[in-house]
Amino acid sequence: MKEKQFIIIAGVIAGITAVSLVLLGNPANMGFCIACFVRDITGALGFHRAGVVQYIRPEIIGLVLGAFISALGFREFKASGGSSTVLRFLLGAAMMMGALVFLGCPWRLLLRIAGGDLTALIAIPGYIIGIWIGVLFLKKGYTLGAAAEQPSLNSYTGPFLSILLLALLVFAPAFIFFSEEGPGSMMAPLLVSLAAGLLIGFLAQRTRLCTMGAFRDILLFRDYHLFSGVAALFLAALIGNLLTGYFNPGLESQPVAHTAHLWNFLGIGIVGFAAVLAGGCPLRQLILSGEGNTDATATVLGMVFGAGIMHNFGWAGSPAGVETGGQIMVIGLWILLLLFAFLIVHGQASAEAFRGKK
């Protein structure tokens, strides 16, 4: 019972934090979006040149370092990895690419609905169906293998990169790009954003909060533990938006959103499917990176790679919708993910049959 109460409290704090960050300057319905913020960091480093989405978001830095502090304090920090690392990198790229068609990660999916964005309400079945398809492959034996113990220095990769990003943000050298207009120019104060990230990172590490995991556990085990935290996050954000006047229900003219419903559905579905295959949603990957998991760090770097691809090729969604290139990319990703999962399952079944003959 204490664990369930704790994850509900963590969800409430996360929802309140997201609304508070909007009040303090972050874009509306984007108080805390993993995909959007990683995309902004990608642009700030010059890996894409979309000028309106370039900023080193302290929230992302705080998530990793908050998880790092929590894992150290509770003796859960350890070097692990080596489980299909390159494949996880590609799954991270797929998650980001799907998210940038929808224009948000699963957290922003919830925050958009909590702000009255009905386009996100229409998209949420896509996320659940993507997870459900992934669960079908899990039931057939899909796995990328278990992580193994790694040299201890490897475990510090995620926290080190986060500290490096913080230094680049504070000192702002000439080769770093910051938006002067658009969502990338909208930000809460640096120290507040960093503190928010640290807090949510700490809580997410302790509770194992994961939006994909919430629905996966319901589908696999009828377990609602993680879902209780996700539901608490949504309700806290909804109430916060109602109290502060940020609840604006409708389909049209929602902040950083579009009404291409089919592509919203398919884009966020890619995120759900890829998250199951990778073992965690974008938030969970950052938390695992802070715990010393190098496979998760590779997945996060894949997200950076995916963000660069989306904006450099003009495939990301925009308030105007999704261009033809982005639509073709979405269909191609669905085919590739289905083929990838099928080949993994088929390969494992063949290996087991071979071992049985021996």
N, C-alpha and C positions, 0 to 999 in steps of 0.2 A: 504493500500500500504506500509506503514512504517513497518508493521509486516512482510510482505513478503520480503522486502528488508533486514530486520534484520536477518531472518532465512537463507537467501542466504549468507549474510556476515558471519554468524556463521558457515555455512557449508564450506565456503571457508577457514576460519580460522582453522577448524577442519582438513580439507584435507592437508593444508600446515603444520600444527602441526605434523600430522602423518608422512609425508615425512621427516620433520626435525628431528624427533626422530630416524628414521632409519639412517640418516646421522650422528647422534650423538652416535649411538651404538646399538639401538634396532634392532632385527632381520629384515631382508628384507621382505617386504610385510606384516609386522606385527608391524608397527609403533605404532598402538593403537588397540589392539584386546581385547575385554572384556573377552571372553571365555578363550583365551590363558593366559591372565594375571591372571584371577581368578584361573585357573588351576595351574599356577606357585606359587601363594600364598598358595594354598592347599598343594602343595608339600613342600613348605618352612616350613609349620606348622607340617609337618610329617604325614599328612593324606594320602599321597601316597609317594612311595619311588622311583619314576622314576627320577633318578639323574640328567637327562639333562633338566628337567623343574621344577626347584625349585628356587624361588626368590620372595620376597615381593615387588611387583610392585608398585612404588609410584603413578603411573598414576591412579590406582584404588582408592587409598586413596584420591587422589586429586579430583576425580570425585565426591565422596560422600561429601567431605568437601566443594568443590566449590558450589555444589547444596545447601548445608546447609547454606553457607554464603549468597547466592542469595535469598533463601527462607526467611531467617531472615530479610535481608535488605528490601525485598519487601512485608513483612508481609504475607507470604504464608506458613510459617512453622507452622505446627499444628500436634498434635498427633491424628492419625487415624489408624484404623485397625479392626481386628476381622471379616473379610470377608473371610470365608473358608481358614483360615490361613494354616492349614496342607495340604490342597489340593494345595495351591499355592507353598508350599515348594516342593511338588512332581513335580509340573509343572516346577519349577526352575531346579530340577534335570534332568527332561526330556530335557529341553532346552540345558543344558550343555552336556548331553550325545550325543544328536544329533550333537551339534557343534564339539565335539571332534572326531566324525567319519569324518566329513567334514574337520576338522582341522581349525576351525575359527568360529567366530561369524558373524552376518550380516555385521558389520563394516569391518571385515577382508575380507569378501566376496567382498565388493566393493574395498578394498585396493589391494587385489590380482588381480582383473581384471585391476585396474589402473596400476599395475606393469607388466601387460602382461601375467598373469597366465590364460591361456585359459581353464584350468580345472575348474576354478571358474566361467567362462563365461557359461560353459555347465551346471553348478550347479544352476545358478540363477533362471531358471524356476522352480526348485524344491522348492526354498524358496517362490516364488510367489504362486505356487499351494498349498503349506502348508497353507499360509495365506488365500487363496481363500476357502479352505475347512473349516477353522475356521470361516470365514465370513458367510458361509452357515449356520453354527450352530448359529451364532449371529442372523441371520435373523429369525431363528426358535425360538428365545427367550432365548438362552443360556446366563446365568449370574451366577457369584459366589456371587452375593449380594453386597449391598453397604457397604462401610466401615463406621464404627461408631466412634464417638469421644472416645478417650482413655485417661487414666491418663497422665498428661503432661510428667512425667518421661519416659514413653514408647517412646516418640518421639525422644529421644536422643540416642536410641540404635545403629542406623546406624553410626552416627558421633562418638560415643564413641568407637565402634569397630574399626573404621578407625584410630582414634588417638592411640589406643592400637597397631594396626599394625605398625603405624609409629614409635612408641617407640621400638618395636621389631626389626624393620629394622635398626634404628639408633644404638641401643645398641648391636644388634646381639648376644643374649645369646646362650649358647652352644646347647640348644635344638632346635634351628632354623637351617634349612638346606638351603645352597646356592649352586647352580650348579657351577661346575668348568669347564664344557664344555657343548656344545650344546646350544639351544636357551635360556635356563635359565641363561646362563653365559653372554649373550649379552644384554647390557643395556646402555641407555643414562645416563648421570650424574644424581645423585639422585635429586638435587634441580631443575634441568631442567625438569625432568620427573614429579616431584611433581607440579611444576608451570604449566606444560602443562595440567595435570589433573584438577587442580583448575580452569584454564581458560575454558576448555571444559565443566567441570561440571557446572560452572556459566552460560555459554552460553546455554547449553542443558536444564538447568532448566528454563531459561527465554523463550526459543523458543519451549519447549516440543518436541524437536527433537527425533524421534523414527523411525527406519527403517521399523519395522512392521507397525506402524501407518501410514507411508507414503503410503504403498500399500493398507492397509485396508481402508483408507479414499477414495482412488481412486475407489476401488471396491464397497464401500457402498454409497458414496456420490458424486463421481466424483470431489472430492476436491483434488487439487494438491498442497496445501500449504506446508504440511510437505515434500512432494516429492521434492519440489524446493530446500529445504535445503539439502536433501540427494543427489540430482543431483549435487548441487554445491560442496559438499564434494568430490564426485567422480571426477568431472572435475578438481578441484584444485589438487587432488592427482595425477591424470593422467598427467597434465601439469608439476607438480613438478618432477615426475619421468622422464618425457621426457627431462627436462632441466638438471637433475642431472645424467643422464645415468643409472637410475635404472629401466627403462622400457625394459624388456626382454621378448618379446612375444614368446609363445610356450606352448606345452603341457607337455613336458618332463623336468625333472630336475628343477622344480620350487621349491623355498625355502619352506620347511615344507609343502609339498603338495603331493598328490598321484593321480594316473590316474585311480582309481577304480570309474568310472563315475557314475554308478548306485548307489553306496553307498554314493558318494558325493551328488547326487540328493536327495536320501531318507533321508540322515542325516540332511542336511540343511532344508529339508522340515519339519522335526520334529521340528526344531527351530521355523520356521514360524507358524506352527500349534499351538504349545505350547505357543508361545508368544501371539497369539490372545486370547487363553483361559485364560492366566494369566493377560492380559491387558497391555502388554508392552514387548519390546525386552530386552535383557540383559542390554543394556545401560540404558534404561528407568527405569528398576527396581532399578538400583543403584541411579539414580537421585531421584526417589520417596523415596528411603530409606533416602537420605539426607534431604528430605522435612518433614520427621517425620512419614512416612507411615510404620507401623510395618509389614503389609502384604508384602510389597515389600522387607523389610529386611529379612523376612522368605523365600521369593523367592530366594534372593541372597544366603542365607545359604543353600538352596536346591541346588543351582549351585555348591557350595563347596562340598556338599555331592555327587552330580553327578560326579564331577571331581575325587573324591577319588575312587568311584566305577569303573570308566572307566579305571583308571591306575592300580588299585589293581587287577582287574580281567583281565587285558590285552585286553580290548575291544576297546581302543582308536585307531584311525587311525595312520598311520606312513607313511613315504615316500615309504615304501614297499607295502602299501595298507591297507586293513581291514581284520583282521583274521576272521575265521568262527564264533567264539563267538561274535564278534562285529556285524557281519551280522545278526545273530539270534536275538541279542538284538535290532537291528534297526527294524526288522519285528515285534518283540514283542511290542516295544514302539508304533508303528503305530496302532496296534490292541488295545492296552490299551487306547491310547488317543481317538481313535474313540469311543470305548465303554464308556469311561468316559464322553465325550461330549454328546453322545446319552442318557446316563442315567440322566445327569443333565437336559437336555431338556425334556425328558419324565417325570421326577419327577416334574418339574415345571408345565408342562401341566396337570398332574394329580392333583396337588395341586390347580391349578386354576379351574379345573372342579369341584373339591370338594367344593371350596368356592362358586362357582356358584350355586350349589345345595342347599347350606345353605341359 
